[in-house]
Amino acid sequence: MTKLFTALSKAIVCLSVSKLIIAGGIAPPPVMESGDRLRINPERREAIERTGYLGIATKTCENGVIIEYIDPEGPAAKAGFKFGDIVTIIDDQKIDNNETFRDYMNSSVAGQKLTMTVLRKDAEIVLTATLDPVSPLTIRFKLGQMLGESWRVKANAALERGDYENAIKYYETWLYADPQDKKSWYCLACAYAMIGNREKCLNAWEYAIDAGWEDSKYPPQDENLKLIRDDERFVNGLQRCERNKLLNKPKNYIRNYVEMPSLGTYITLLPPDYDVSKEKYPLCLILHGGGSTEIDYGMLADNVGRDGVIYIVPRYPYPHTDQFMDERKEGWTASPPYDLDKDTSWFKVINDFNIEWIFACAADTRKRYRVSGSEVFMIGHCAGATIANECAIRHPELVRSYFAYAGAFPDFCVDAKALGGLKKHKVKPYLAHCSGDQLIDPEESMKAERVMKQAGIDCVLRIFDANHYVSGDVYSFMKEWVDTEMRMIKN
């Protein structure tokens, strides 16, 4: 099923950094228990609003819970907690794992003082923190925990782990409520195919097309639908996919391309002391994943700390159609949503536009704010990581260091001549990937490290045990990069 999810993800998954607060820390979404566990009522919401906020994200370790993330503005940071601290005791309550820690924090209230014993480099220290009121984001996360996962989320998870019987049950429950979800119909067809139910697989395939499925190229290659490839209904369905593409479109139209000047938007995130300081600050560009927004990824700067750095987040120019139309969310992409197969040379032109515009955002920032140095720094995730690689290789004279997480490494980047600029200008790449990434093969980052080291480029690669999204461990590595490459810079 990995091939199914990789292909579908490239077409339909919106890439964003999901940020949820767990016991007062920001982290990727955890795996929740299934089922709608609780009915939310005003009393329940009031209880959540009274809960205290500490500002850390943790995971279970051998001696307690280890801190993976610290909110730079939260009570934990003010109390002196650090990355890697292991919390073992809170107010005489032994903390064995994340569950006991979360239960204790859920019973806390704003204004409460907690005395916590932590292990730091084998030394035991005691810290005291006064809890803040919870944020609206915390309330939303806790309410979501109570409601449980949607049937579609459960279905996707079951399908990915090969639990086809439950995947079928969950998809059918979901589709009863949303029968126009073409992607879920397609996945349901795959689940039926995997258990050998040809008739129901064909029915789900046809329902996917009725709901608007347009892709006629991938299904014939999809090993998960091998059961029905030779069936006349499957072949007829492919023809209907082609007709779906023409719905609500004029006949025999011709698309041409011409450059169009327009205004792009980016957001700026200044250091907390910018207004009172006369200092200049290094500039870091955050390049978001396709289908996300500059606002989503602006939170990344909060996660690694705003002090000592000016961040900007450019928004890609094209609307992500799946996000807008299917997910009912805002999302943007660096590639246009229409078909460019007849003139693939436009991809390079569009890529050049994007890269030049990204550096134009940096130039505009220099005019408006106190930026130090002539080079910039970049953080990119997924599509943003790919673009960060390309930006540095196209303009190594403008980039001092960059952090590329879970991105592809384009073939043209492997060229020794292209890499020569990185070596000449001493650009230092930091690469990161997760072994469980179902969207971008971790081999992409491993390939990048190999060719860079062969070219004599000083680069760093770390592989984490997580999935495609930005996890606590990745945040820690990212913060380490910010501290090492940017915050050490003096005016």
Beta strands, then each sheet from edge to edge (+ up, - down):
strand 1: 20-22
strand 2: 25-27
strand 3: 52-53
strand 4: 56-60
strand 5: 65-70
strand 6: 86-90
strand 7: 93-94
strand 8: 113-120
strand 9: 123-130
strand 10: 132-133
strand 11: 266-269
strand 12: 283-287
strand 13: 310-314
strand 14: 318-319
strand 15: 332-333
strand 16: 376-381
strand 17: 399-405
strand 18: 428-434
strand 19: 460-464
sheet 1: 1+ 2-
sheet 2: 3+ 10-
sheet 3: 4+ 5- 6+ 7-
sheet 4: 4+ 5- 6+ 8- 9+
sheet 5: 11+ 13- 12- 16- 17- 18- 19-
sheet 6: 14+ 15-
end
